[in-house]
Amino acid sequence: MRSVIARFDVLPSSLVALVCAGAIQAIGRGFVLPFTLLYLHEVAGLSLSQAGIALSATTFFGLLVGPAWGAAIDRWGARAVMVAGAMGQAASLAALATGGSLKTVLVAMAVLNACQAATYPSQATLVSTLADGAARAKLFGLTFFLNNFAVGVAGGIAGWVVGNGSPNAYRLLYGIDSIAFVAAALVVAVWVPPVLARRSPASNNAGYAAVLRLPAFRRSMVVAFTLTFLGPALLQVSAPLLVEEMSEVPAGRVSWIFIANTVVIVVLQPLLLGRLARLPPHRAVMTAAALGIGATVVVAFVGAVGLDGTRGFAIVAGVAVMIALAEVVTAPALGPLVNTVAPDHLRGRFNAGLSFAFGLAFVACPMMAGVIVDSRYVTVLVLVGVLLVVATVQAVRRLAELAGQTKVHEAEQSSETPAR
């Protein structure tokens, strides 16, 4: 933690404010993230199956809205979008805190997820606009660390607040979350400067059909999808399924798997951030992809063999650690790599594309749930992982080449600019 505080001392105030705003939002998310399903059940009166459907539907709605935020960032600036998204989340959380009718709750959940989709692309675009080089990589890693740390701490506090799970306790959590997002919006509005990207004459008319024709955009989405599918999405789906199959292990122990994942991230990210920031981004991504396919092979092995007891549980915990290492390596690499190859006037769309790919992986991975625990399909799971990694390696090599060309071009432009 001391190393994290030391990094704040060398950052300009605008970047400190931006990182702090992201951490405040993460604290708010941490308060409600573990209890959203229970809120819909206890407060809105839905059955658990209905609550699950409602949560999936509103989450998918947010995924679909995400690309629109990218266009808004390129048109009006990332700061304006980050503030608007935070205030939209605050308003919807306030509506959820007051309860209301079922219709009000569902509309508020839809608005909440739609506005959440603005968070990553706006923050990533601001970081990439206000910092470059190693500083940009460190900021992406620092933001990832603080978000995980804040969510973990807030989740622990929220568990204490909820207690036995009364409806008023859930409302209180959503009220606290609403206040957190108002605070984050104020921090960004007051201390982060409005920065607009250099724009081309055609930037206003560059829709996603045109952006999708850019090889760099498509490759970025392939890399983001693969690293998420073979990383946190795989862990989210496989850990509960594999632990459920272990008759000697209580189902509640699955939470230990996710705690192990978070602890590894929180401990290692600040320790390795300086070294990882100096590592070429394409090598970091390839390392993460290798860890991802390794985790996939282990999951397939446990699902096929059906290990039970302490040994099986320890192996699944090892998968959580492998995926945590992949996330630690990826955090200061993927965002900077993509934002280096992204044209300035399309950076918002590129970051929104990354966010969409992250979300799409979390939608697609549960579809593999039956494959994970069925020994007949172990080859299918491994083959899917291998194909994704091969595509990712090819994509990241081309992105690295393009990033190198971009840096050379920027250096040439800088040298040709006359001093004033």
PyMOL commands that set and color helices and strands:
alter all, ss='L'
color gray80, all
select helices_A, chain A and resi 2-9+13-42+48-76+78-97+102-116+119-130+133-162+167-191+203-205+208-212+215-229+232-244+251-278+281-305+309-330+334-341+344-372+375-416
alter helices_A, ss='H'
color red, helices_A
deselect
rebuild
show_as cartoon
